[in-house]
Amino acid sequence: MFQLRNLSTRIASEHGAVVPVDDVSLDLRPGETFAIVGESGSGKSVTALSIARLLPDNAWISQGSVMDGDTDLVDLPEHLMRAVRGKRIAMIFQEPATSLNPVMTVGRQICEAIETHTQLRGDAVKARAIDWLGRVGIPEPERRFGSYPFQLSGGQKQRVMIAMALALEPELLIADEPTTALDVTVQKQILDLLMQLKREQGMTILLITHDLGVVAQVADRVALMYAGQLVETATAKDFFARPLHPYAAQLLDALPDTSKRGRSLEAIAGSVPALNQNFTGCRFAPRCRFAADRCSEGVPALYEPAEARAVRCFGFEPSRPLPLVRRQIPPPESGLAKTAFEVGAAAAPVAGRPLLSVRELWVRFPIRSGLLRRAAASFDAVRGVSFELRAGETLALVGESGCGKTTTGKALLQLLRGTAVTSGHAELDGIELMSANGAALKRARRDAQIIFQDPFASLNPRMRVGEILEEGLLSLRPEFDAAERTRRVDALIDQVGLARNARLRYPHEFSGGQRQRIAIARALAVEPRLIVCDEPTSALDVSVQAQILNLLKQLQAELGVAYLFITHNIAVVEYLAERVAVMRKGEIVEQGSAAQVLRQSASDYTRTLIASVPPVPVRAA
């Protein structure tokens, strides 16, 4: 259906031309699901944007072709390309909060796409938009049709993006992390819907994701990218049963599960190299556990050791294959990579009085209507929630999107003042959070920080990374002078695995995963005792997720920091959490130890959640 041949894309920057897509060739066949996986910064999203010709102004396709039948989309005039986008090629973007128009209702945005590419008008357009809102799992679609993006949860905004793309029933659907912000039950619903449409319409799906469980569940073929290049292609079955490239094997080893609980994950040291340089060897060699001198001296081709398989590694060169002998990679000085080698057992939760005690927490939002937007009714987003959290402990708060998990976390940190009515009691180390003001609230915010779900929306686009990380120190740690603040900012950047020059760059210059690391560094800056982690690894690929989880465990062991971990990733819960609380419709329906809730659940709802989790791929022995 679509053919990419020797496709290369360049992006102009003040540090030279960046090549995020370098000589990529692949075929997208009718009716198949083709998955592209790899770390943030590997070029996955830019490959998708190149196909749809949605590159930013400073980027261009420098060579190659994107063939749609006999038509090369690279050479197609823009006015003709606009007719291709939406109807023939649709795209689900990675960050729904920044992709949706904030001043248009979600229903109007879906109607706009339908009206642009079809002959439908009036009530027929609205009916189709409402139908698709319901089909992607948004409750009360008729009411949500008139909602603005800020009135929806992160998962609901992602579902709106999916409805907008699928409403035109395209032939090629490019799905860039389509289920990242979704809980497991809705993820299963969306994946089932995508597979149903694929079967009914012969639609081709190009899936870009870091969730290898999803890839194993739905993909027919897999391409692994690293530093702008394809390094392995295979059928999904062969890729998971017997990965050939060392990078593929290390990614699978980085997946969290119960069997790895209490020890560090097999994180990949270092990060994807900068793509504004001329490479003289294998791009993965500095991080590869099998690299030899030859790997740094020559560039491997894309070899084909078996039918329907290709791998870019000297270990599979037909004439003189390189013996793959494992070597020990010295741990870098930065704290994040260091955790990949030795973390040690997590510190036991501190006995005695809880660090955080929550009793009968209620959060009520007014529902406004009319010209003057007066409160006509109210909605209870959180209903009588109670739990305790001790120092050094991780409590996972799980449940479907919109069940009140994020609202609970924000209410505890007093981030909903002026927008919602809260009641109940929440005590943080002797401070009553619900009534805290002035110095007491400032002390509480020094002790409790939050990692927001959407890193792009939570970072100030006009501030450099160094200023973002220093802002909290200036406000909450005034005892530090300028030299100490600079030292701590540099240490934080090292700790979360970013290059030192990151402090001089703006958030828009980073990938989604890199922005999440900046958000984590900001939360760590003031050395809090409690961190509300709102989906902190949802935007991360599995290798960086392993690094972050190792880092969180290390900080917990060393500092006794407690985590209220809001997530839909059950595998992460199994690996990280001591206790689990399951929320549904604003209430906690089950609470207990991780083993009890996940293995011997007494709630039908919890069992449904767990049954919806894609199985973690298992490598062949």
Disulfide bonds with the S-S distance in Angstrom:
none
